[in-house]
Amino acid sequence: MKSFLLGLLTATALSVPALAQEEIAPALMFDLGGKFDKSFNEASYHGAEKFKGETGINYVEFEISNEAQREQAVRRFAEDGRNPIVAIGFAWTSTLEAIAPEFPEVNFAIIDSVVDAPNVQSIVYKEQEGSYLVGIMAAQASQSKKVGFVGGMDIPLIRKFDCGFVGGAKAAGATEVIQNYTGDTPAAWNDPTKGGEIAKSQIGQGADVIYHAAGGTGIGVLQAVADAGKLGIGVDSNQNMLQPGKILTSMVKRVDVAVYNAFNDAKNGTFKPGINNLGIKEGGVDYAMDENNEKLVTEEMKAAVEKAKADIVSGAIQVHDYMSDNACPY
């Protein structure tokens, strides 16, 4: 396995032109679920591609397939002079905590976690705020006033999505929010069959709008909901096009912007370590509107959501952060 990984990394590095004349040599480390997961990883890919298209600077990437590959992959890229190195997902936390101090000259960034090191930029999001907005929309669109949430791995981060969704849905008149998680291991992110089964179960209990925060597992959720003639809500990337006319909206988390900014800041010499916490006010989260869902979203829904956005920015609405308090009051 070790020789295979080294060979894979070498092949990846050799697959792009030499970077000796470029200012930086970026690297992007995807999390489990793969680059084209139609969600979190894929959003980061689009940010990197935007940077490449605008600057002409190539980047290398690595798609992890098991936990044993994390440290070896990051260390190899750091030793090869890759800079900045951007890691997608909280699961890279311990790897960066171990390796970043060994390479103080390398700029690292991590999405969805905080690593306390002088050369690491930690980018986290107020997922509860975006989830509150789609919770409002779910309750207003629901005929039964019962809505559902399907999480991937049961961890505090995904509880933020869950709690915010419950808050928005109940504020807009939902009488019940049915909540389930796919599992408690990383495999929970990539099990669309189980996601579909959970969605069918929630529909059987009366839910007619279901929101997922489950990575690749969520593709199965959205498929099952569409097949049943109900409405789904996507996450991270705009997933409205996956089931046109059957996805009410998507809670958009601008991971693409974070990756683009990290690469661009490194190029411009303005890369700064520390914590960036991005919510509605900062443009980090929002809800998606396009031709695929415009007929599903009424003017009343838009007005309610836009008012909630303004109230969150002004502080009139305080959306609960599960990770801070380890509880959900709604």
Disulfide bonds with the S-S distance in Angstrom:
Cys163-Cys328 2.07
